[in-house]
Amino acid sequence: MSKLTIALGSLMGGGSKDYCPDCGCDMKSNGTCPECGYGEQDDTEESADEGIKMQALVDIKNDLQRVMEKIDRLIVNGD
């Protein structure tokens, strides 16, 4: 269905059917387009973000362990 037909249909009260803003195809009930994939989440971005966050937590943990080792040495040496 052309974008012009969609626009005219919505102006004239042409039903409550949703159409993809990218390609004009009928949208699924979950808001995604079966043709072009509009509205689908990109799992690779989420996985990359989670990986970055996990690496940051591991780095913080390692830094804290090094600080604790230095504190232990200071206590043992009596400094």
N, C-alpha and C positions, 0 to 999 in steps of 0.2 A: 504494500500500500504506500502511495507516495506521501511525502510530508505535507504537501498542499491539501490532499484529501483528508489527512488526519486533522490538520488545523481547521479546515472548514467544517468537518464533522463535529469537532468539539465546540465550535462556535454556535452550531445549529442544534446542539443538544443531541449529538449522535451517539448516545450510549455512554456507559461508564467503563468501557474497555480501555486498558492502558496500552500504549504503544511505545516502543523503544525510541528515545530521542536521537540515537545514533543512526539506526538503520530503518526504523519505521515498522518493524515486525511486532507481532503481538507479544506482550510481556507475560511471563509466568506469574502465578499468584504470589511468589516470593519476591517479585520485583527484579528478576533477572531476565535477560534476553537469551533465548535458545540459539539464535543465529550468530550474534556477534559477541556475546558474553558480557554485555553491559550489566553493571550492578553486581557482578561477582567479585568476591574479595580475592586479593592476591596473596596466597599463602606464603609465597617466597619472601615477601616483605616482612610478614609477621615472624617467620622463622629466623630471618636475619636479625630482626630486632631482639628476639629472645636470645639468640646466640651472643649478641653484643652485650646484652644485660648480664647474661650468665658469666661471660668473660670478665666483665667489670667486677662482679661479686667475687670471683675467684682471685682476681688481682688484689682486691681489698683484704680478703682472707689471708693471702700470702704476706701482704704488708703488715697486717696485725700480728702474724706469727713472728716475723722478723723483729718487730718492736718488743714483743714479749720475751724473745730470746735475749735481746739487749738489756731489758730490765732485769732478767734473771742473772745475767753476767754482772750487772752493777750491784745487785744485792749480794751475790757471792763474793765479789771483790771488796765489798764494803765501801764503795765510792759514793 
